[in-house]
């Protein structure tokens, strides 16, 4: 083999590797998987809410924190938030899911958590909407039931 042939082979390998990395888009794949987790988290929380409503044999959510707010509130501990954890954990959920990339999102206990997700109940229809505001890839992730 000559030096020119070796340089051509190395150049072709570099080009193919570059095209492969761009085609796989690892950052986009990771963002997509985080969005999938957000969707599953919202479904899990909604299932807990629906189980609570079903147990009450009515159309209302029973919670020590009061009814689900009619203005959008973050599901977290603290002023201005809606403290939903004690209404769902451990009766309906083992732990409260939280956003995978929001820096403040965590769940340590029912008195120390921040889901990074929001909840609101329509005053006219009674429908409950959960949203994940930190969704990536220009997606809007919400569930309404």
N, C-alpha and C positions, 0 to 999 in steps of 0.2 A: 504494500500500500504506500501510496505517496502522501506527502503532507497535505496536498490539496484535497485528496479524497477524504482524509480524516477530518479536515476542516468542514467539508461539505456535509459529512455525516453528523458531526456535532451541531452544525447550524440547523439541519433538518430536525434533529432530536429536540433542540431548543424551541423551534417553532411549533412542533407537535405538542410539546409539554405546555407551552404557553396557551395554545388553542384549547387543550384539554382542561386546563385550570379555569379559563374563562367560561368554557361550556358547562363545567360543573357548578360554578358560582357558589363556593362554600358559604359566603356571607349570606346570600339569599336563601340557601338551604337552611341555615341556622335560624334566620328570621322567620322562615315559614314554619319551622318546627316550634318556635316560641308562640307563633300565632295559633297553631294547632293546640298547644297546651292552654292558651288563653280561652279558646272555644270550649275545651273540655272542662276547664275550671268553672266557667260560667254555667255550663250545663249541670255540673255537680252542685253548685250553689242553688240553682233553680230547682233541681230535684229535691234538695233539702227543704226549700221553701214550700214546694208543692206537697211534700210529705207532711209538713207542719199543718198546712191548710186542710189536708185530707183528714188528719187526726182530729181536727177541731170540728169535723163534719159540717163545715160551712165554707163560706167564701172569704173568710178573714184570716189573716196571719196573726197568730198569737205570740207575742213577744214582750218580755219585760221592758224592752227599750221603746215600746209603743208600736203603733201601726207603721207599716212601710211608708216612708215620706212621699209626699206628692210633689216635692221638688228634688232634683237630683242630689244625692248625698253619697259621699265616699263610705264604703263599708270598712270602718276602722274605729279604734278607740279614740276618744277625745272630743272636744267641743267642735260642733259643726259637722260631725260625722254621724253615721248611723251604726250603732253598736249591735250587730247582728249575731256575733259569735255565740253568745250564751243561748240564743234561740235555736241554734242548729247543732252545736257541738256540746256534748257527745251524743245527743239523742238521735240525730239524723246523719251526721258526718263524723268521721274520726278526727279530722282536723280541718281547718278552713284553708282552702287553696288560696294562693296569692300570685300576683303577676311575676313572671320569671325574670323580667329585666328592669322593673321599677326599683330604684335604689332603696326607697323607704319601705317597700313591701316585704312583709315577713309574717310569720305566725309562730309565736312562742307559747302563748296560752290565750285563754279567753279574755284576759285582761291586758295582754300585750300583743297586739297584732295590727296590721294594716294590709288589706287585701290588694290595694291598688285598683280595685274595681268599684263601679258605681251602681246604685240601685235607685229606682223611682217607680211609683205606682200612679197610674193615670187616675185622676179623680173622677173622670167621666165614664171610663170603660172598666176600671178596676184591674186592667192589665199591668203586670209587673215587667219592667225592663231592666236587664243587667247589661252593663257596657264595660268594655276594656279600652280605656282611652289611650293606652300606650301601644296599641297594635302597630305593627310594622308593615312595610311594603305597601303603604298607602291604603291599607284595608281598614274597614270599620267593622268591629266585632261587637255584636250585641245580640241578646236573646230576649224575645218578648213572648210572654204567655199570660 
